[in-house]
Amino acid sequence: MEQAELRKAVDLLWGDVTPRQRRGPRQRIALADVVRAGVAVAERDGWTALSMQRVAEEAGVTANALYTYVPSKAVLVQLLADAVTPAEPPLVQGDATLGERLEVWALAMWDVLMAHPWLLKAPAPIPPVGPNQLRWFQALLSTLRDSGLAAGEVLSLGMFVLASVRGQAAVAVEQHAPGVRGYLDVAGTVVTHARLPVMYELFLEMFAGNPRQGWSGSQDLTFGLRTMVAGVHAYVAART
């Protein structure tokens, strides 16, 4: 997204501007109607079907009229992403550990992404720019700030966590249809001990007797988070 588009998205998301008016009949719909139409197309037909033309048809206006509300698909996508993000991030108990609070946040964000998988195809600025998404990001930073990290480190780690959740969710969505075992069946035709011995041995040990039956991608996410938290504690302890 170019800087001008990002600025426009921020203005519309935060209500700092209103859609421009043209001479002629008064606009028949509001920006909120455009957003609802866009979400409907994305939820029903998926990311590849999302276009300004399709959203205009869903909203009952012409494509030219739609551009009086949002200047581009890139800006529209930012409005849609914020619209499907719950207004408030998850609440956690005050006595929860850093790891517990982080997992609550990450799994709640995971649920949002899995409920709206088209989000994972959409370009996403990190940090985000919409009010709902920024509330979530602030909740994440609030959790990480209690870790003893410096301000810059908190921001860097926050962006890393956000990108990691998105990345793991994207992998899970891609693997959902064939399933993990289906992927391994295919990979097994090329991952041999002679070609890729480390991968072969790890796969063989990990899936011996199918111990991950019922596995979900969120388990990889939580394992990564717990490992990261252990590293943060060790890093802070070594510095003090």
WOVENDA-V404771 format. One record per pair of residues at least 12 apart in sequence whose ideal C-beta (glycine too) atoms are under 10 Angstrom apart, sorted by the first residue. I is the first residue (numbers start at 1). J is the second residue. Records with the same first field share a line. If there is no record, write none. Layout:
# WOVENDA-V404771
I->J ; J
This chain:
# WOVENDA-V404771
1->72 ; 74 ; 75 ; 77 ; 78 ; 123 ; 124 ; 125 ; 129
2->72 ; 74
4->71 ; 72 ; 75
5->70 ; 71 ; 72 ; 73 ; 74 ; 75 ; 77 ; 78
6->74 ; 75 ; 78 ; 125 ; 129
7->75 ; 129
8->70 ; 71 ; 72 ; 74 ; 75 ; 78
9->70 ; 71 ; 72 ; 74 ; 75 ; 76 ; 77 ; 78 ; 79 ; 81 ; 82 ; 125 ; 129 ; 130
10->75 ; 78 ; 125 ; 129 ; 130 ; 131
11->75
12->31 ; 34 ; 35 ; 69 ; 70 ; 71 ; 75 ; 76 ; 78 ; 79 ; 82 ; 130
13->75 ; 78 ; 79 ; 81 ; 82 ; 83 ; 128 ; 129 ; 130 ; 131 ; 132 ; 133 ; 134
14->82 ; 129 ; 130 ; 131 ; 134
15->31 ; 131
17->31
18->30 ; 31 ; 69
19->31 ; 34 ; 65 ; 66 ; 67 ; 68 ; 69 ; 70 ; 71
20->67 ; 68 ; 69 ; 71
21->68
22->64 ; 65 ; 68
27->61 ; 65 ; 68 ; 69
28->59 ; 60 ; 61 ; 65
29->59 ; 60 ; 61 ; 65 ; 66 ; 69
30->69
31->68 ; 69 ; 70 ; 79
32->69 ; 79 ; 83
33->58 ; 59 ; 60 ; 61 ; 69
34->55 ; 56 ; 58 ; 59 ; 61 ; 65 ; 66 ; 68 ; 69 ; 70 ; 76 ; 79 ; 80
35->55 ; 59 ; 69 ; 70 ; 76 ; 79 ; 80 ; 82 ; 83 ; 84
36->55 ; 58 ; 59 ; 80 ; 83
37->54 ; 55 ; 56 ; 57 ; 58 ; 59 ; 60 ; 61 ; 66 ; 76 ; 80
38->50 ; 51 ; 52 ; 54 ; 55 ; 56 ; 58 ; 59 ; 66 ; 70 ; 73 ; 76 ; 77 ; 79 ; 80 ; 83 ; 84
39->55 ; 58 ; 79 ; 80 ; 81 ; 83 ; 84 ; 116 ; 118
40->54 ; 55 ; 58 ; 59 ; 80
41->54 ; 55 ; 56 ; 57 ; 58 ; 59 ; 80 ; 118
42->54 ; 55 ; 76 ; 77 ; 80 ; 81 ; 83 ; 84 ; 116 ; 117 ; 118 ; 119 ; 121 ; 122
43->80 ; 84 ; 115 ; 116 ; 117 ; 118
44->58
45->58 ; 118
46->117 ; 118 ; 121
47->77 ; 116 ; 117 ; 118 ; 119 ; 120 ; 121 ; 122
48->118 ; 121
49->118
50->73 ; 76 ; 77 ; 80 ; 118 ; 121 ; 122
51->63 ; 73 ; 76
52->64 ; 66 ; 67 ; 70 ; 71 ; 72 ; 73 ; 76
53->66 ; 73
55->69 ; 70 ; 73 ; 76 ; 80
56->69
73->122 ; 123
74->122 ; 123
76->122
77->118 ; 119 ; 121 ; 122 ; 123 ; 124
78->122 ; 123 ; 124 ; 125 ; 128 ; 129 ; 130 ; 133
79->130
80->116 ; 118 ; 119 ; 122 ; 130
81->112 ; 116 ; 118 ; 119 ; 122 ; 123 ; 124 ; 125 ; 128 ; 129 ; 130 ; 132 ; 133
82->128 ; 129 ; 130 ; 131 ; 132 ; 133 ; 134
83->116 ; 130 ; 132
84->112 ; 113 ; 115 ; 116 ; 118 ; 119 ; 132
85->109 ; 112 ; 113 ; 116 ; 119 ; 128 ; 130 ; 131 ; 132 ; 133 ; 134 ; 135 ; 136
86->108 ; 109 ; 111 ; 112 ; 132 ; 135 ; 136
87->131 ; 132 ; 135 ; 136
88->132 ; 135 ; 136 ; 139
89->104 ; 105 ; 108 ; 109 ; 112 ; 132 ; 133 ; 135 ; 136 ; 137 ; 138 ; 139 ; 140 ; 142 ; 143
90->104 ; 105 ; 106 ; 107 ; 108 ; 109 ; 111 ; 136 ; 139
91->104 ; 108 ; 139
92->104 ; 105 ; 108 ; 139 ; 142 ; 143
96->143
97->146 ; 229 ; 233
98->143 ; 144 ; 146 ; 147 ; 148 ; 229 ; 232 ; 233
99->143 ; 147 ; 222 ; 225 ; 226 ; 228 ; 229 ; 230 ; 232 ; 233
100->143 ; 229
101->139 ; 140 ; 142 ; 143 ; 144 ; 146 ; 147 ; 229
102->140 ; 143 ; 144 ; 147 ; 157 ; 161 ; 222 ; 225 ; 226 ; 228 ; 229 ; 232
103->143 ; 218 ; 221 ; 222 ; 225 ; 226 ; 229
104->139 ; 143
105->136 ; 137 ; 139 ; 140 ; 142 ; 143 ; 144 ; 161 ; 162 ; 165 ; 225
106->140 ; 143 ; 161 ; 162 ; 164 ; 165 ; 168 ; 169 ; 218 ; 221 ; 222 ; 224 ; 225
107->165 ; 218 ; 221 ; 222 ; 225
108->136 ; 139 ; 165
109->133 ; 136 ; 137 ; 139 ; 140 ; 161 ; 162 ; 165 ; 166 ; 169 ; 221
110->165 ; 166 ; 168 ; 169 ; 172 ; 216 ; 217 ; 218 ; 221 ; 222
111->169 ; 218
112->132 ; 133 ; 136 ; 165 ; 169
113->165 ; 166 ; 168 ; 169 ; 170 ; 172 ; 173
114->169 ; 172 ; 173 ; 176 ; 216 ; 217 ; 218
117->169 ; 170 ; 172 ; 173 ; 174 ; 176
118->173
119->166 ; 169 ; 170 ; 173
120->166 ; 167 ; 169 ; 170 ; 171 ; 172 ; 173 ; 174
121->170 ; 173
124->162 ; 163 ; 166
126->158 ; 159 ; 160 ; 162 ; 163 ; 166
127->140 ; 141 ; 155 ; 158 ; 159 ; 162
128->162
133->162
136->162
137->155 ; 158 ; 159 ; 161 ; 162
138->158
139->158
140->154 ; 157 ; 158 ; 159 ; 161 ; 162 ; 165
141->154 ; 155 ; 157 ; 158 ; 159 ; 161
142->154 ; 158
143->158 ; 161
144->156 ; 157 ; 158 ; 160 ; 161 ; 229 ; 232
145->158
147->229 ; 232 ; 233 ; 235 ; 236
148->232 ; 233 ; 235 ; 236 ; 237 ; 239 ; 240
149->232 ; 235 ; 236 ; 239
150->236 ; 239
153->232 ; 235 ; 236
157->228 ; 232
160->228
161->221 ; 224 ; 225 ; 228
164->221 ; 224 ; 225 ; 228
165->218 ; 221 ; 224 ; 225
167->221 ; 224
168->217 ; 218 ; 219 ; 220 ; 221 ; 222 ; 224 ; 225
169->217 ; 218 ; 221
170->217
171->217 ; 220 ; 221
172->216 ; 217 ; 218 ; 219 ; 220 ; 221
173->217
174->217
175->217
176->216 ; 217
179->215
180->207 ; 212 ; 213 ; 215 ; 216 ; 217
181->207 ; 210 ; 212 ; 213 ; 215
184->203 ; 206 ; 207 ; 212
187->199 ; 200 ; 203
188->200 ; 203 ; 204 ; 207
191->203 ; 204
